[in-house]
Amino acid sequence: WGWSIFSDTISLFVFPHNAAYHHVGIIFYLDERQALSPYNTEKIVEIVEEKVSNANAKGLSALVDVQIDVLQSSFRTMMPHILPRIGAGLAPLAILGKLLSAHLPNGKDLVLTITRALSHNITTEMDLKLWSAATDIQSDNKSLHHFKSTDADRLALEYLHGELPEPDVAQDAVSLFMPEYGMGGLYEIDFGRPRWREEPAPLMNTLKSYVEINGDQAPDKVFANVEKVAEAAITELGKLLNKPWLVSFLANRARQLAGLRELPKFTVIRMMGIIRAKMLIEGEKLVSIGALEDAKDLFYLETVEIKALVNDELADCKGIILERKAAMAQESKRTRLPRVIASDGFAYFGGTAKIVEGANVFSGEPVPPGVYEVV
């Protein structure tokens, strides 16, 4: 990994335009990663699809093994290919931040302007794809009126049953979005949470708001305008520092590569979506024989329990699931989650309201979970 990541990062930093071809360290790999395109993660996903397809023929137990293998190895497989690209994009931002903060009082804020409307940003690309679906709906008066006058839950049911009104403009527009992004959803990193393609009501809510947008507020126009603002900021910063070539060199690399920072998570979500879809099919089989009440109940069980269920060795499976559903329902009633729980049980729900200068305190909002010891 070390040599691959280092050589790729240097190569991409110097030649970002050829990101799809610079992968010097790949010659040292002897496994399946050797075939992967460094800039395009499709090959990684194809490998997972093949594994899932092979396991599906063997049954749910084999599918669980693939799930464990993929989730444990996904980042290890991707990082040598993706990390150099992210590093070659974020490093120039860090350098620019140092340069600008040393010479300009609001230097770091100016750097943030450069990061707006980045290329290859998954969230932006998904947003523009959804906007494309909205414009298709806007182009048909009947579909537009239906979306405006129907609640999101009803629209979701109509889409799932292929019953959005004819002509099939709306049905086709949403169907074009789903293959690329339908594996996403609320709290999507949780394997047990439903995906948009299963429960598209949240997506329909967004589409309902999008079909109301017109003129300069359209996402594609906003993106194009912000892109111009970022490019203008690069020129301005070059003049302020009197180093236009250096600012341009660093900023262009950041704009071409920093947007890839969301790619690892998105690729994992895609892989999870592939596995989840197959597990739901297996869950339906268990429903048909009375082992489960609902295919999605499968995700309330641990992997060892799923294997035991397949072998008819899990006692009171439905009781276990009901107990866990009750616990989940109880937890869902929490309106807020504590940020910090002290050893005496005292819970902190937000940052300290007032910071005393020189006081021996931790201030701010804790972001990553963990255990902290104060001596």
QUITANOR-V519936 format. One record per helix or strand of 3 or more residues. SS is the DSSP state (a for helix, b for strand). FROM is the first residue (numbers start at 1). LEN is the number of residues. Records with the same first field share a line. If there is no record, write none. Layout:
BEGIN
SS=FROM-LEN, FROM-LEN
END
This chain:
BEGIN
a=2-13, 16-3, 24-5, 32-4, 42-15, 60-44, 107-8, 122-17, 141-9, 152-9, 169-13, 201-10, 215-3, 219-23, 244-45, 295-6, 303-8, 317-15
END
